[in-house]
Amino acid sequence: QVQFVESGGGLVQPGGSLRLSCAASGRSFRGDDMGWYRQAPGHVRELVASITSGGVTNYVDSVKGRFTISRDNAKKTAYLQMNSLRPEDSAIYYCNVPSPFPGYVVRSWGQGTQVTVSS
């Protein structure tokens, strides 16, 4: 069974950068699409970036040009480079495998990593 461990979050000032990592355990990763999700207090969890098994990326409009998703199949790890961070980016960030059915994911959720953007 695949499990995810997210790391790299923290407190950063507006305009700063963070790099999140998502380490996957289990047998599958190379053939899976991967997504980064976030959930802020009082908000639903949203998909902010995704990368297919072939490396095609997609981003929600609010992070385009600021966030970059990537993956290292040999390390079974996905990354989210976040630049020009804004207070509204504050949330718990999770990774998972997006389902073909919008709004659903394939695997269990990890613990996530907290990102706080504040001066």
N, C-alpha and C positions, 0 to 999 in steps of 0.2 A: 504494500500500500504506500502510495506516494504521500510524503509529508513535506511541508514547507517551513523553513525558518527564515524569517525576515530580520534584517539588521541594518544599522547605519543611520537610524533616525537620531534626532536630537533637537536642541534649541539653536536656532540660527536667526540672525538679524535679517530684516527685509533686504532683498538684493543679494543675499548670500547663496551658497550652494551646498548641496548634500548629495551623496551617492548612496543609494539603497542597494542592498543585496538580498537575493532570495535563493537560499540553498535548498535544493530538492533532494530528498532521499527516495529510495525505491528504484525500480527497474526502468521506468519510463521517464523520459524528459526530452530526448532528442526529437521524438516525433510529435511532441505536444506543442500546440500554440501556448503562449504564456501571456498573462495580463497582470498589470499593476492596478490595484483598486485602492480607494481611500474612503474613509468614513469620518466625517466631522460630527461633533455632538449635535443632535437634533436633525441630522440629515441622513438620507439613505446612502448606502454604500454605492459608489459609482466606479465604473471602469474608466481609468484615465489614459492608459497606454496599453498597447498590445503588440506582440510580435509573433508572427507565424513560425512554424517549424522551418520554413524556408527563408526567414529573415525579413519578411515584409512587415512594416510597422504602421501603426495607426494611433492617432491621438485625439483626445477630446479637445475642442477648440480652445478651452481656457488654458491649456498647457502647451499648445503648439508653439514651437520656436524656443521654448524654455526647457522642456523635459526631453530626454532621449532614453529610449528603452533599448537594451541590447541583451545578448545571451552568449554564454560560453558553454557549449554542449559537453565539452570534455570535463568541465568542472560541475556540470549540472547546476548551473547558477544563472539567474537572470538579474539584470541590473536596471536601476532607474537613476540616471543622472539628472539632477534637478538644479537648474540655474535660475537666477533672477527671482528668487522665491518671494512670495507675497504672503501677507497674513492670512489670506483666504486659502492658502495651500495647507494650512495647519489641519492635521487629521491623523488618524491611524492609517498607515499604509500596509496593504496586504498584497500578496501575490497568489495567483491561482490559474487554473486552466479554464479559459472561457468555454462555455458550452455553445453548441450551435444554436441553442434556444436563447435569445436575448434575455439578459438579466439573471441567467443561471450560470453556475460553475460546475466543474466536473469533480473536483477534489474537495477534501475537508479544508476548512480554514486554519491557518496558523495563528500565532499570537499577534502578529502584526508588529510594526515598529512606529513609535510616536514621532511625528514631525511637528514642531512648534516654531512658527515664524513670528517673532516679536522683537521689538526694540526694548 
